[in-house]
């Protein structure tokens, strides 16, 4: 990553914040705040809690659109194997383990949950649990906003990396690398006084990496479409 380009891009982004041109992303702070305040792994009705944790007054397209139903399918899996789903999230949120192992393990759990459901319902046409990088980033950023941010999609991430002179991600998502790059960007962004001032004056919470998500959209030259790539 070219440090000079990164620092100049951060200065440009500070101007974007001051102009209000990044405000299209502000609803996502509410989305993550709701997840954080609602999530309860020990909830008696886990399905009801999960449903409440994924709510937005602006859009549902992060978890529901044509041929994409991650929330709906997770609710199906919770109804079928609730304790197994609880364990999947417990492991995902265990910060004592590496992010790489947790990501791999969560996908393993979801794959197995789908297989279990299909064995119990052989006539079901369901063949996808839809727990992809965007959804996993939502879970992690919702639980630990000071460590993770929403994944904007491989296309936007790669466009941003290209601008910064960094190596692009391969043909598949590398969420672990995305989180590490985001944390590096955040550290540099927090050295800019104009960005700090914008955070203190607005709805953006201090210590929240979601501002990196906004920054990546700006680098890629893409407007928010209320849905990940």
ZIFEN-V68135 format. One record per pair of residues at least 12 apart in sequence whose C-alpha atoms are under 8 Angstrom apart, sorted by the first residue. I is the first residue (numbers start at 1). J is the second residue. Records with the same first field share a line. If there is no record, write none. Layout:
# ZIFEN-V68135
I->J + J
This chain:
# ZIFEN-V68135
1->161 + 164 + 165 + 166 + 167
2->164 + 165 + 166
3->164
5->163 + 164
6->164
7->188
9->219
10->189 + 192 + 215
11->192
13->215 + 218
14->192 + 194 + 195
15->194
17->195 + 198
18->198
22->214
24->224
25->214 + 224
26->203 + 204
27->58
29->203 + 204 + 210
30->56
31->54 + 55 + 56 + 142
32->138 + 141 + 142 + 143 + 145
33->142
34->53 + 54 + 55 + 142
35->52 + 53 + 54 + 55 + 139 + 142 + 143
36->53 + 142 + 143
37->53
38->52 + 53
39->53 + 143
41->86 + 89 + 90
46->78 + 82
47->75 + 78 + 79 + 82
50->75
51->71 + 75
54->71
59->226
61->226 + 227
62->134 + 135 + 226 + 227 + 228
63->135
68->130
69->129 + 130
70->129 + 130 + 131 + 135
73->129 + 130
74->129
77->113 + 114 + 117
80->117
81->113
84->109 + 113
85->109 + 113
88->105 + 106 + 109 + 110
89->106
91->105 + 106
92->105 + 106 + 140
93->140 + 143
99->176
100->176
103->176
107->131
110->129 + 131
111->129
114->127 + 128 + 129
133->151 + 153 + 173 + 175
134->150 + 151 + 152 + 153 + 228
137->149 + 150 + 151
138->150 + 151
141->210
145->207 + 208 + 209 + 210
146->207 + 208 + 209
147->179 + 183 + 208 + 209
148->179 + 182 + 183 + 209 + 210
149->179 + 182 + 208 + 209 + 210 + 212 + 213
150->210 + 213
151->175 + 178 + 213 + 228
152->213 + 216 + 217 + 228 + 229
153->228 + 229
154->169 + 172 + 173 + 229
155->229
156->216 + 217 + 220 + 222 + 229
157->169 + 178 + 216 + 220
159->219 + 220
160->216 + 217 + 219 + 220
163->219 + 220
182->209 + 212
183->209
185->212
186->209 + 211 + 212
